[in-house]
Amino acid sequence: SVFSKLSAHSIGIENRNQKQLILMKFRDAFNLGALLSLVHRTSAYDSSQHDTLLDTKVPAESSSSNKGVSTKTLEDSEPDSWRFIVLSDMHTAAWFSWKGVEQNKKLKSYQGQLTVLKHINEKYGGELVLSPGDIASYGGLSYDFIKDKLGLGNISNQEAVYTSHLNCFQTAKELFKEAGYGTLLATVGDHELGDNAGFKPNSHHSKMDTIVQSRESFGNGFNRDNEKAFLFDQPWFFGDVESRPMGTDFEHTSFAYVEKNVMFVTVDAFQIVGDGKSDFLDRENGEGGEGAVTGTVDGGGFHLQWFENVLRKGRDSGFVKHIIVQAHLPIIRPVQSIHCSGQFLDKGEDSNFWRLMNEYGVDLYLAGEVHGNTATKSTYKDSHLVQIVSRGNVFNNFMTIDASDDILKVEIFNEIGQKSLYNSNYVKAGHLTIDKTS
């Protein structure tokens, strides 16, 4: 595995218990000094690698002669590979909450986003899009505000949240489809469910009594068609293994999906603690701290078992060459963060969620939340798992990933231009390659 930089300069280094942190500074559309952090954990530090190249051996995995992978013709894509896009933390779709899809398509905000997405598709390609959460943002909106904007009269909080969120999510899906991305794998973020203030039971902006509706509208808006059929069920591959955690709160928002030689596992990692009526914080065990909702997949029930089941299915299939998991919250620290709440998954690297990814040979864990870009290799013995936390705020950043049978090539792009929004102009800011050929 090669971690390297493109046209950057190192701005800092520290040694924390033999964990080396290299920070690379790149141009940021918000002028907040966004950083792409390439983190390599090792038992010794070689100063000759400072600001140059970091190398980590990746254990070779079982290979196969199955090469039935489509070839991209874009200039930067690898031969015998296919490409997908990662766009996290857009925070742009809540504008579509107050009207239906057809009316929203006439909005200036919709057309501006459509222009950018079409540019990304035409120049960089990609056969599908992964979004590790926070396509929309509802944390600062009160129920009264939502009802007033909808203009539907005397409706309940639950009706208001479901209707507004469904408008938003259906329109966002249509936006990507119109831009040429017919497959959008969207992850629940904290801002779709109510955000930090919304997770506090006694807050003026609390959304604790509508999380069910938020989650339901997310599943229906992104993951179901007009006849309510789930878009990503694949019985031909999963057979008797459930590709969704049926019977749980997450059966509409957590799912596994196979495209070509990659299995994508999308995980809704937000769980209500107890009855949701009181804040939760366990400092000793590193859990909670965000009101009555916490970030975990370890919290009992079938969710974690389902996760292990689909990982095992992918690993043992002989067909899947790479496994990529996405959830909204980072697991490994430190990560670069910019103007965010900085929520992390409970127990971090000690969580069973992270342990299973390492045990079953997951290649990439994609997250968002912190509005910065950081790549970090797992410290688990014999694991080649890399966590990549990325940003896409108002389309100011995105990643391309090219997948062949043995290699995952990740490239990151930053927006440049004179306008505050929608410049449709990007420069390559860095890359990372996972090579499993040796």
TAURQUI-V861802 format. One record per residue. N is the residue number from 1. BURIAL is 1 if it has 16 or more other C-alpha atoms within 10 Angstrom, else 0. Layout:
n/burial
N/BURIAL
N/BURIAL
//
This chain:
n/burial
1/1
2/1
3/1
4/1
5/1
6/0
7/0
8/1
9/0
10/0
11/0
12/0
13/0
14/0
15/0
16/0
17/0
18/0
19/1
20/1
21/1
22/1
23/1
24/1
25/1
26/1
27/1
28/1
29/1
30/0
31/0
32/0
33/0
34/1
35/1
36/1
37/1
38/1
39/1
40/1
41/1
42/0
43/0
44/0
45/0
46/0
47/0
48/0
49/0
50/0
51/1
52/0
53/0
54/1
55/0
56/0
57/0
58/1
59/0
60/0
61/0
62/0
63/0
64/0
65/0
66/0
67/0
68/0
69/1
70/0
71/0
72/1
73/0
74/0
75/0
76/0
77/1
78/1
79/1
80/1
81/1
82/1
83/1
84/1
85/1
86/1
87/1
88/1
89/1
90/1
91/1
92/1
93/1
94/1
95/1
96/1
97/1
98/1
99/1
100/1
101/1
102/0
103/0
104/1
105/1
106/0
107/0
108/0
109/0
110/1
111/0
112/0
113/1
114/1
115/1
116/1
117/1
118/1
119/1
120/1
121/1
122/0
123/0
124/1
125/1
126/1
127/1
128/1
129/1
130/1
131/1
132/1
133/1
134/1
135/1
136/1
137/1
138/1
139/1
140/1
141/1
142/1
143/1
144/0
145/0
146/1
147/1
148/0
149/0
150/1
151/0
152/0
153/0
154/0
155/0
156/0
157/1
158/1
159/0
160/1
161/1
162/1
163/1
164/1
165/1
166/1
167/1
168/1
169/1
170/1
171/1
172/1
173/1
174/1
175/1
176/1
177/1
178/0
179/1
180/1
181/1
182/0
183/1
184/1
185/1
186/1
187/1
188/1
189/1
190/1
191/1
192/1
193/1
194/1
195/1
196/1
197/1
198/1
199/1
200/1
201/1
202/0
203/0
204/0
205/1
206/1
207/1
208/1
209/0
210/1
211/1
212/1
213/1
214/1
215/1
216/1
217/1
218/1
219/1
220/1
221/1
222/1
223/1
224/1
225/0
226/0
227/0
228/0
229/0
230/0
231/0
232/1
233/1
234/0
235/0
236/0
237/0
238/1
239/0
240/0
241/0
242/1
243/1
244/1
245/1
246/0
247/0
248/0
249/1
250/1
251/1
252/1
253/1
254/1
255/1
256/1
257/1
258/1
259/0
260/1
261/1
262/1
263/1
264/1
265/1
266/1
267/1
268/1
269/1
270/1
271/1
272/1
273/1
274/0
275/0
276/1
277/1
278/0
279/1
280/1
281/0
282/0
283/0
284/0
285/0
286/0
287/1
288/1
289/1
290/1
291/1
292/1
293/1
294/1
295/1
296/1
297/1
298/1
299/1
300/0
301/0
302/1
303/1
304/1
305/1
306/1
307/1
308/1
309/1
310/1
311/1
312/1
313/1
314/1
315/1
316/0
317/0
318/0
319/1
320/1
321/1
322/1
323/1
324/1
325/1
326/1
327/1
328/1
329/1
330/1
331/1
332/1
333/0
334/0
335/1
336/1
337/1
338/1
339/0
340/0
341/0
342/0
343/1
344/1
345/1
346/1
347/1
348/1
349/1
350/0
351/0
352/1
353/1
354/1
355/0
356/1
357/1
358/1
359/1
360/1
361/1
362/1
363/1
364/1
365/1
366/1
367/1
368/1
369/1
370/1
371/1
372/1
373/1
374/1
375/1
376/1
377/1
378/1
379/1
380/0
381/0
382/0
383/1
384/1
385/1
386/1
387/1
388/1
389/1
390/1
391/1
392/1
393/1
394/1
395/1
396/1
397/1
398/1
399/1
400/1
401/1
402/1
403/1
404/1
405/1
406/1
407/1
408/1
409/1
410/1
411/1
412/1
413/1
414/1
415/1
416/1
417/0
418/0
419/0
420/0
421/1
422/1
423/1
424/1
425/0
426/1
427/0
428/1
429/1
430/1
431/1
432/1
433/1
434/1
435/1
436/1
437/0
438/0
//
